């Protein structure tokens, strides 16, 4: 469906509603007032990626709330059809940005999915094979394991074996699921190794920050973590990189594996010193460059408070921790960024990562940073706020819809004539790079902080040489 077409709605079946204001005791444990906040006005539909693609009311935010309310009220059976519409949701939160009533869609969907997972354990990743599940839960959340697992891919790329396997047709012998995962890999650059635990500020000291490295992002885009650390230094920050930090917990949390997600959260609170209120006070911010990680880190207090068995001290530490989490663009604009001097003469555009634009409401700051760079021409991207189809593990569990959204996004990028595409999340970078390879492989896909560091340092990326 083209980006200019007007969706023709497919109506939902008529389902009687329970009594207004009632709080059902059976079913998912959701604050029923959140469900009642939706007045079904439909202003969210044009911002919903799946509704824009399918034109099916059941694939819209209000349609899904309608379905969930029917199940909660006991007037609708949680059958395979209902599950299919709920599973297709990317949880991108674009509907929350569009909603004039302030409906907290994510606070409804996430516990409802947890309820479905309790009734049917493992259903969130049922579409994945055994190897994909192993990678998702036992490799991706760990930095070192990611680096080790990517070593063969790096060797194939650098040696040319990758090109030979593709052109000779040998990749056709590899299972489709693995071929798909290989196609998502960007051009892997050398890893920086290990940065010092503390990096001194350049110039006048202005802040003391901790840098969150992430797991998948650090393995696939190590240059971005390096650039983030150097940009923070250039802006007068002492940068602390806690050695014991781990995954934010998002991969498990969005698969309804809330126990392991809380374990990661508790470990990070300990690693960053949030369990010691006096010591933690000396830290100005915890900086992250990945939108998905950033939102999860900012949700730690909610995660812990949702666990009745979590001790009070753990909940207090989570609240302290999340109060200092900042996206790199958010933090720099609060601090007042040092103006970069070296020009990047390129026409560029910017895609809003869903967990940055919608979940964290950060959209002006990345653009403001890019517009500071001399020579860089920033042009608007049509449907910038529409999800690219990455959505964490969505492109593995819902590959058909992810593919449709990826192609839609890259068609819009190509229409701008931009030679660089910037976005603030690792999943978006992987998804967009994958589809641009087929459409326009000459476009440089990178994080805004990569462009910023190039302008600070004068070292131009090879893609712009």
Rosetta blueprint (number, residue, H / E / L):
1 X L
2 X L
3 X L
4 X L
5 X L
6 X L
7 X L
8 X L
9 X L
10 X E
11 X L
12 X L
13 X L
14 X L
15 X L
16 X L
17 X L
18 X L
19 X L
20 X L
21 X L
22 X L
23 X L
24 X L
25 X L
26 X L
27 X L
28 X L
29 X L
30 X L
31 X L
32 X H
33 X H
34 X H
35 X H
36 X H
37 X L
38 X L
39 X L
40 X L
41 X L
42 X L
43 X L
44 X L
45 X H
46 X H
47 X H
48 X L
49 X H
50 X H
51 X H
52 X H
53 X H
54 X H
55 X L
56 X E
57 X H
58 X H
59 X H
60 X L
61 X H
62 X H
63 X H
64 X H
65 X H
66 X H
67 X H
68 X H
69 X H
70 X H
71 X H
72 X H
73 X H
74 X L
75 X L
76 X L
77 X L
78 X L
79 X L
80 X H
81 X H
82 X H
83 X H
84 X H
85 X H
86 X H
87 X H
88 X L
89 X L
90 X L
91 X L
92 X L
93 X L
94 X H
95 X H
96 X H
97 X H
98 X H
99 X L
100 X L
101 X L
102 X L
103 X L
104 X L
105 X H
106 X H
107 X H
108 X H
109 X H
110 X H
111 X H
112 X H
113 X H
114 X H
115 X H
116 X H
117 X H
118 X H
119 X H
120 X L
121 X L
122 X L
123 X H
124 X H
125 X H
126 X L
127 X L
128 X L
129 X L
130 X H
131 X H
132 X H
133 X H
134 X H
135 X H
136 X H
137 X H
138 X H
139 X L
140 X L
141 X L
142 X L
143 X H
144 X H
145 X H
146 X H
147 X H
148 X H
149 X H
150 X H
151 X H
152 X H
153 X H
154 X H
155 X H
156 X H
157 X H
158 X H
159 X H
160 X L
161 X H
162 X H
163 X H
164 X H
165 X H
166 X H
167 X H
168 X H
169 X L
170 X H
171 X H
172 X H
173 X H
174 X L
175 X L
176 X H
177 X H
178 X H
179 X H
180 X H
181 X H
182 X H
183 X H
184 X H
185 X L
186 X L
187 X L
188 X L
189 X L
190 X L
191 X L
192 X L
193 X L
194 X L
195 X L
196 X L
197 X L
198 X E
199 X E
200 X L
201 X L
202 X L
203 X L
204 X L
205 X L
206 X L
207 X E
208 X E
209 X E
210 X E
211 X E
212 X L
213 X L
214 X L
215 X L
216 X H
217 X H
218 X H
219 X H
220 X H
221 X L
222 X H
223 X H
224 X H
225 X H
226 X H
227 X H
228 X H
229 X H
230 X H
231 X H
232 X H
233 X H
234 X H
235 X L
236 X L
237 X E
238 X E
239 X E
240 X E
241 X L
242 X L
243 X L
244 X L
245 X L
246 X L
247 X L
248 X L
249 X L
250 X H
251 X H
252 X H
253 X H
254 X L
255 X L
256 X L
257 X L
258 X H
259 X H
260 X H
261 X H
262 X H
263 X H
264 X H
265 X H
266 X H
267 X H
268 X H
269 X H
270 X H
271 X H
272 X L
273 X L
274 X L
275 X L
276 X L
277 X H
278 X H
279 X H
280 X H
281 X L
282 X L
283 X L
284 X L
285 X E
286 X E
287 X E
288 X E
289 X L
290 X L
291 X H
292 X H
293 X H
294 X H
295 X H
296 X H
297 X H
298 X L
299 X L
300 X H
301 X H
302 X H
303 X H
304 X H
305 X H
306 X L
307 X L
308 X L
309 X L
310 X L
311 X L
312 X H
313 X H
314 X H
315 X H
316 X H
317 X H
318 X H
319 X H
320 X H
321 X H
322 X H
323 X H
324 X L
325 X E
326 X E
327 X E
328 X H
329 X H
330 X H
331 X H
332 X H
333 X H
334 X H
335 X H
336 X L
337 X L
338 X L
339 X L
340 X L
341 X L
342 X L
343 X L
344 X L
345 X L
346 X E
347 X E
348 X E
349 X E
350 X E
351 X L
352 X L
353 X L
354 X H
355 X H
356 X H
357 X H
358 X L
359 X L
360 X L
361 X L
362 X L
363 X L
364 X H
365 X H
366 X H
367 X H
368 X H
369 X H
370 X H
371 X H
372 X L
373 X L
374 X L
375 X L
376 X E
377 X E
378 X E
379 X E
380 X L
381 X L
382 X L
383 X L
384 X L
385 X L
386 X L
387 X L
388 X L
389 X L
390 X L
391 X L
392 X L
393 X L
394 X H
395 X H
396 X H
397 X H
398 X L
399 X H
400 X H
401 X H
402 X H
403 X H
404 X H
405 X H
406 X H
407 X H
408 X H
409 X H
410 X H
411 X H
412 X H
413 X H
414 X H
415 X H
416 X H
417 X L
418 X L
419 X L
420 X E
421 X E
422 X E
423 X L
424 X L
425 X L
426 X H
427 X H
428 X H
429 X H
430 X H
431 X H
432 X H
433 X H
434 X H
435 X H
436 X H
437 X H
438 X H
439 X H
440 X L
441 X L
442 X L
443 X L
444 X E
445 X E
446 X E
447 X L
448 X H
449 X H
450 X H
451 X H
452 X H
453 X H
454 X H
455 X H
456 X H
457 X H
458 X L
459 X L
460 X L
461 X L
462 X H
463 X H
464 X H
465 X L
